[in-house]
Amino acid sequence: MKKKILLTGGAGFIGSHVAKKLSEEGFFVVIVDNLNNYYSPKLKRDRLNFFLDKNNCEFIKSDIANYTSLKKVFQKNKFEAICHLAAQPGVSYSLKNPWAYERSNLLGTLNLLELAKEYSVNKFVFASSSSVYGASSKLPFSEKDTTETPISLYAATKKSTELMAYTYHHLYGISMVGLRFFTVYGPWGRPDMAYFKFADLISQGQPIDLYNFGQMERDFTYIDDIVEGVLAAIKKDFKFEIFNLGNNQSEKIDKFVGLIEKYLGKKAQKNLLPIQPGDVPKTWADIGKAKSQLDFSPKTSIEEGLEKFVFWYKDYYKIK
């Protein structure tokens, strides 16, 4: 009998890659995703069609914020673990529609925690974010750092999920592992993320916006490396832990744009703009803890990762 895992957000960028890896490693994956229109539902369906092995996966269209609908999934299945990746992402959108973050990130997580308790699912791995570190000038970001000053509602909801998870671990003994992702990129990515927008606009000959006057730096982490970290968190046994999953290297946005230009074969027109509200100028992950406890060791350089993304992008959108 295959171990059955509930994967929320399995039609998403990270979730679809995780679903593929889990099914390849012998798990049966039950995916819950509402296929919302924050970005293209077609891209989400295409991911499901491309990644899912029908023998090892089941897809259920459901909203984690709908407790009644979600409970039916638990009533029909006995889960060994929950991998909770569903969330409303994006810093800038949280300024426009904060209620989407309250509903998905807070209520949705609470529903899952309650159902994990009720149906005795004793392993819960969940996605957090590097955004919880706020505008900290202490680099690299360590799990030991204080994270009490989020500067966007998105970050505040991610910090809140960590706190709720700890509470359910303390009260009910559920194993909890939170994963703070650092700027994940790669094939089948999210169109709302900067690197994807850059590829779109450069391809179309339109200018790109570079915030903080082009002085942004990010710890860009390739999707395959992130997936290895998620799988390790699911397979290993912990009580309550938080891990950074990053590339352990901060890259200037100019270098990132230059590589996209190189692989697309087109130069970018650049608008240099002030930093956006809620955004941070630099991220950099200290991954020492993940290395020692998850055997996490990112292998993909930014050059290799972006080349793979642009190859996929041109193929998916039929760009010559």
N, C-alpha and C positions, 0 to 999 in steps of 0.2 A: 504494500500500500504506500503510495507516494505521500510525502509530507505536503500538506495543503497550506498555502500562504495567501493571506489577503493582501493585495497590493492596491492601495488607493492612488489615483492619478496615473494609472498604468497606460493611458493614451498620451500622456505628456512626454516631454523630451527625455528626462532622466528615467521616468517610469517605464517607458517602452523598452529602453535598453536593458533596464533591470529585469523586466519580464522575460526577455529573450534569454538572458544569462541564467536566470533561475530555472527556466524550463529546460535549458540545455544541461543543467546540473541535476536534473531528476526531480525537481519540485513540481507540484501542480499549483498553478497560479490562478487565483480568482481575482480578476481586475474589476475595480469599481471606478468609474469615471463618468462625469456628467456631460462631457463633450461640449462645454460651454463655448460661447462665441467671443471670449476675450481675444483670442486670435483664431485663425482659420480652423473650423471643425473638420474641414476636408483633410488638412495636414494630420490631424489627430487620427482620423479614420485610416488614412494611408499608412500611418505608423503601425496601427493595429494589424492591418492587412499584411504589412511587410515583416513585422517582427514575431507575430504570434504563431506558435505551433498549436494547432487546434486540438492535438492529442494531450497537450500538457497545460492548456490555458482555457479559461472561460471568461468572457467579457460580459459584465452586467452594467447597463447604463443606469446610473443612480447618483444622487447627490448626497455627499456625506453630511450635509446640513439637514437632511430629511431623516430624522431618527427612525420613523416608522418604516420607511423604505430600506434603510440600512439594517434594521433589526431582522428583516426577512432574509437578508444575505447570511446573517449569523445563524438563524434558525435552520437553514438548509445545509450548512457546512460546519465541519469541525476543523478549526484552524490551529495549526501549530504555532503560527506567528503572524503578526501584522507588520507590514512595511508601509508606513504612512507617508506618501510623497505628495498627495493632493494638497493644493494650496492655491490661493489667489496670489500670484507673483507680481513683482514690479514695484519699484519705489515711486516713480512719478505718478502712476495710476492711483496710488493710495491717497494722493492729494485730491484727486477728482472724485473717487468713489470709495470712501472709507468703509461704507457698510458692506461692500463685497468682501473685505478683509475680516471684518467682525464675523460675518456669516460662515465663510469657508474656513478660515484659519483658526478661529476661536470656537465657534459652535460646532463646526465639523470635527475638530479634534476632540472636544468634550464628548460628543456622541460616541466616537470610537473608543475613548478611554472607558466610558460607562459600559459599552458593550463588551470590551475586553474583560472588564471585571465580571460582568454578568455571565459570560460564557467561558470563563476560566482560560483565557488566552494569556499565557504567562510570558510571552516575549513580544516586545513592542519597539520597533525601530522607526525613528521618525526624522524627517528633514527639518533642519533649522537653517540658519544662514549666517554668512559673514557679516551681514548688516547689523547683527546684534552688538557688534563692537563699536558702533556709532562712529564718531569722528575722532577716535582715540589716536593720539600722536605716538603712542608706544608701539613700536614695530620690532619684529613681527607680532601678530595677534596670537596670544596664547589662551588656552582654555582657563588658565588661572587668573586672567585679567577680569576686572569688574565689567559688567555689561548692564549697568543701571541707567545709562543715558542714551537710549535709542533716539535717532534724529529723523525717523520716518515712522508712520503708522505701521507700514509693512514690518519694519524691524521690531516695533513694539509687540506686534502679534506673534512674531517668531520667538521672541524672548518669553512671551506669555505661554507659548506651547511648552517650552522647556520647564517652566515653573509648574504648569499643570501636570506634566509627565512626572516630575519629581514627587508631587503630592500623591499621585496614584501609586507610585512605587512605594512611598512611605506607608500609605494606608493599607495597601492590598498586596504588597510584595511582588508586583509585576516588574519583570526585568525591562528596563528602559535604556535605550541608546539613542542619543540625539546627535545628528551629523550636521555640522556647520559647513555647508557647501560654499566654495569660493569660485565665483564667475565661471560656471560650467559652459563649455562650448563644444561644437562638433556637428557631424551630420545629423539630420533630422531635428535640428535645434529649434529654439523659439524665435519667431519672427519679430518679437518685441525687444529682443536683446540687441545691444549696440552692434556687435559684429555682423549679425544677420541684416540689420538695417544698412550697415555700411556696404555690404555686398549688393543689396537691392539698389541703393542709390547710385553707387559707382557704376553698376551695370547699366543703369538707365541714363547715365550722364548727368545726374543731378547732384547738387552739393550735399555734403555730410556736415552735421553739427558736431563740433568737438568742444565739449564743455570744459570749464576751468581753463579756457584758452589753450586747450590741447595738452595740459599738464597732468592729466589723470594717469594713474598707474593702477594696474589690477593684477591679482594673482590668478591668471587664467588657467583653468584646469580642464583637461580633455576628458570627454565623456567616458571613454573606456577605463580610465584611471579611477574616476568617481565610482563606476559600477563595481570595480574590484573592492573598493572600500565599503560599499553598501553590502555586498555579499559577505564580506568578512564580519561585518557587524551582525548580520543575521545568523551566521554559522557559529560564532563564538558566544560564550556565556558571560554575561556581566550582570551586575545588580543595577547600578545607575551610573552611566558615563556619558560625557559629552566629548566629541572628537571634532577637530578641524580636518576637513578633507580639501586640501588645496595642492598646488604644485610646488609650494615652498619657494616661490620666486616671483617678484613683482616686476611686471613689464610695462614700459611706457606705451601709452596709446599710439604714439607716432609709429613705433615699431610694428604694432599690431596692424595699423592701417596700411603701412608699407608692404607688409606681407600679403594682405588681401589684394592690394593693387597689383603686386607681382603675379599672383596666381590667377587673377582675372584678366591680366594684360591690359589694364586701363588705369589711368591716373585719377585721383580724387580731387574734386573741388572742395575746399574746406571753409566752413564758417566757424570762426573762433568766438566762443560765447562764454559768459560767466557760468560758474558752477550752478547746477540746479538745486532748488531747495530739497533737503533730505538726502542729498548725495554725499559721498565721502571722497576725498581726493586720492586716497591710496589704500589698497588692501594688500596684505601679505600674511600668509598662514605659517605659523609655527606648527609643523606636523610631527614633531618629536613623539608626542603621545600616541598618535595614530600609527607611527612606524613601529613603536615598541609593543603596542597592545593589539593592533590589527594587522601587523606586517604590511602596512600600507606603504607602497613605494611607487609613486607616479613615474611613468617611463616615457611619456609622450612630450616631445619638445613642442614649443609653440609653432615652429616652422613646419614640423610634420603634421601637427593637428590642424592647422589652418589649411594646409594643402589638401588634406582629406575632406575638410568641410567644403572648400570651394569646388572640389571635384564633384561632391554630392550635389551641391547647390546648382551647378551648371547642368548636371544631368537631370535633376528633379524639375527644374524650371525650363529645360530645353534651351539653354543659352549656348550659343556656339562660340 
